[in-house]
């Protein structure tokens, strides 16, 4: 199972919006509404930010939103804040009853 | 409060074995699927293995199939990962993670991780 494709890095200034893409295939992203997004700060465990494409867990800011079109999912962060600087990973359930992560995107807040 | 606490990591020689454990608390353990996810130094996340709440079904990434075995004891709320024939590329921080709902959909709680180093 190949990893989902994410850009290696994105950046934005405080207050701006950024979008991170996550591209898979019909066997994962395109086949299920089971895309999740995680944020990971250095040395910390990942934190769930979005589940089932566009749902936010309790306690996650509404500045985070998710969407999907065909085989590509996207995470948008609006009103960028310094604390958003981290690595972001997407994941998807697959037709093989496994789970695949994206390669990760490093978000830099300028 | 949900807590996941991994243990069992350490230094092991190539070809050796190691058993990781994850002690869960704060939720009805038997009702949720669980997984192991690893992260090699400086690299991204990789799903390793998952097990349904009943323990009746187990799944593995191709990279560990035939070498690793996942199990759970619902009476003790523990999740284990038996790792055999370890290779240098298995060196990573290993996290246990709880499925929010369903199986291999999304992980709403993670442990702090335990480091496994495979080296001679």
Interface residues (C-beta under 8 A of the other chain):
Chain A: X1 X3 X34 X36 X38 X40 X45 X46 X47 X48 X51 X52 X57 X87 X89 X91 X93 X97 X98 X99 X100 X101 X102 X103 X104
Chain B: X35 X37 X44 X45 X46 X47 X50 X59 X60 X61 X62 X95 X100 X102 X103 X104 X105 X106 X107 X108 X110 X111 X112 X113
